[in-house]
Each structure stands twice: as C-alpha cells, then as structure tokens.
Amino acid sequence: MGHRRTTYLLIIIVDTKTPQPENAVLFHHPDAVSINQDGIMGRHSAGDGFLSGFVKHSGVDHYYNQSTIPEHDKNFIERIKTFDVDAPECIPVPVG
C-alpha cells in the first residue's frame, strides 16, 4: 500500500490598501509636557507639542504609557483628553 499525501493550502488575506499605524509606549512625566507653569522652557513646549501631534496624527486605536507612579498615569490620560476628548483607551505599561 502506498502512502497518501495530504496537502493543505493556507490563504491569508491581508488588506494592504489600509496600512495599520505603528504605535509606541510613551514614558510620561507631567513636568515634561506642562506648559501652564512658571519657568516654562523649550523642553516643556517640545514635550507638549510632541504629545499633541502624536494624539492628533498617529491614528492609533489606543495609547500606551509608562510612568513611575500611578498619579502620572492618571495625568497622562488627562493630557491625552485635552487634545482629543474622544481619545481611545490609555493602557499603562509597567516599567521593567
């Protein structure tokens, strides 16, 4: 008796016309993006501008952040909401 060979064909359909946006984990410290304080410096404006641009133009379906304390995670969510009140979910990522 001969051996019977079974061949399987796997077809994966990928929508190449709609590229998925890349995402990033953003390390957040409130002081790095706060422009409503005395002694504002270029780094504050740069941090605020980066976060604003990321929220407005990244097209991601959720945000990832890292911070050293839970209060900073809450501040990250508040900052995101200042740029987009309908912003998608913010997911904290543990450091380490």
C-alpha positions, 0 to 999 in steps of 0.5 A, a space after each residue: 500500500 502506498 502512502 497518501 499525501 495530504 496537502 493543505 493550502 493556507 490563504 491569508 488575506 491581508 488588506 494592504 490598501 489600509 496600512 495599520 499605524 505603528 504605535 509606541 509606549 510613551 514614558 510620561 512625566 507631567 513636568 515634561 509636557 506642562 506648559 501652564 507653569 512658571 519657568 516654562 522652557 523649550 523642553 516643556 513646549 517640545 514635550 507638549 507639542 510632541 504629545 499633541 501631534 502624536 494624539 492628533 496624527 498617529 491614528 492609533 486605536 489606543 495609547 500606551 504609557 509608562 510612568 513611575 507612579 500611578 498619579 502620572 498615569 492618571 495625568 497622562 490620560 488627562 493630557 491625552 483628553 485635552 487634545 482629543 476628548 474622544 481619545 481611545 483607551 490609555 493602557 499603562 505599561 509597567 516599567 521593567 
